[in-house]
Amino acid sequence: MRAKPPRSVFLAGGIKKPKNMRKFAPLTDDSQLLKLTCPACHLRFQVGDETALVPLGPGVDTEARERAREKRPYNAIALPVHWACATGEESTPVAAG
């Protein structure tokens, strides 16, 4: 029997967003993500960007793989991406201050 995919909602353009995706607070000037590039759009993260984590799966962790196969919760490998890249939604504009 094949596992059902996570429940999703369709956004404009056919993009699916998992119902439980978390939007993280805008990045601050001390964020470690400022050193990275978004894997979806290849732009560097900047102060004020809103982000999400996109889970990839259990990785090489044998216990996590076993839990995933058993459809039990596990710690997933995840990549940070811009909120807009993950969902198709626009990020909230950052007020100039």
C-alpha positions as CSV (number, residue, x, y, z in Angstrom):
1,M,0.0,0.0,0.0
2,R,1.4,3.4,-1.0
3,A,1.7,6.1,1.6
4,K,-0.5,9.2,1.2
5,P,1.3,12.5,0.6
6,P,1.1,15.2,3.3
7,R,-2.1,17.3,3.1
8,S,-1.5,20.4,1.0
9,V,-3.3,23.5,-0.2
10,F,-3.0,24.7,-3.8
11,L,-1.9,28.3,-4.3
12,A,-2.1,30.4,-7.4
13,G,-0.2,28.8,-10.3
14,G,-0.6,25.2,-8.9
15,I,2.1,25.6,-6.2
16,K,1.3,23.4,-3.2
17,K,2.1,24.5,0.4
18,P,1.9,22.0,3.2
19,K,-0.7,23.1,5.8
20,N,1.8,23.0,8.6
21,M,4.6,25.0,6.9
22,R,6.0,27.5,9.4
23,K,7.0,31.1,8.4
24,F,10.0,32.2,10.4
25,A,10.4,35.8,11.6
26,P,12.3,38.2,9.3
27,L,16.1,37.6,9.3
28,T,18.1,39.9,11.5
29,D,21.6,41.2,10.9
30,D,23.2,38.5,13.1
31,S,21.5,35.5,11.3
32,Q,23.7,32.7,10.1
33,L,21.5,32.4,7.0
34,L,22.9,35.6,5.6
35,K,26.0,33.5,4.6
36,L,23.8,31.2,2.5
37,T,22.0,31.3,-0.8
38,C,18.4,30.1,-1.3
39,P,18.5,26.8,-3.2
40,A,15.2,27.7,-5.0
41,C,16.1,31.1,-6.5
42,H,19.9,31.2,-6.0
43,L,19.7,34.6,-4.3
44,R,21.5,35.3,-1.1
45,F,19.4,35.7,2.1
46,Q,19.1,39.3,3.2
47,V,18.1,41.0,6.4
48,G,14.3,41.2,6.6
49,D,13.8,38.1,4.4
50,E,11.1,35.7,5.7
51,T,12.0,32.0,5.4
52,A,10.7,28.5,5.7
53,L,12.3,25.1,6.1
54,V,11.6,22.6,3.3
55,P,12.0,19.0,4.6
56,L,13.9,16.6,2.3
57,G,13.6,13.4,4.3
58,P,15.4,11.3,6.9
59,G,18.9,11.5,5.3
60,V,21.4,8.8,6.2
61,D,20.3,8.5,9.9
62,T,19.2,4.8,10.1
63,E,16.9,5.4,13.1
64,A,15.2,8.3,11.3
65,R,14.8,6.2,8.1
66,E,13.2,3.4,10.1
67,R,10.8,5.8,11.8
68,A,9.9,7.3,8.4
69,R,9.2,3.8,6.9
70,E,6.9,3.1,9.9
71,K,5.1,6.5,9.3
72,R,6.3,7.7,12.7
73,P,7.6,11.2,13.4
74,Y,11.3,11.7,12.7
75,N,13.9,14.4,12.5
76,A,14.2,15.4,8.8
77,I,17.0,17.0,6.9
78,A,15.6,20.4,5.8
79,L,16.8,23.4,3.7
80,P,16.0,27.0,4.4
81,V,14.4,28.8,1.5
82,H,12.7,32.2,1.1
83,W,9.0,32.1,2.1
84,A,8.0,33.3,-1.3
85,C,10.1,30.5,-2.9
86,A,8.5,27.8,-0.7
87,T,4.9,29.0,-1.1
88,G,4.5,31.4,-4.0
89,E,3.1,33.9,-1.5
90,E,4.7,37.3,-1.3
91,S,6.7,38.1,1.8
92,T,5.6,40.8,4.1
93,P,7.3,44.1,3.2
94,V,9.9,45.2,5.8
95,A,9.3,48.7,7.1
96,A,12.2,51.1,6.6
97,G,13.4,52.3,9.9
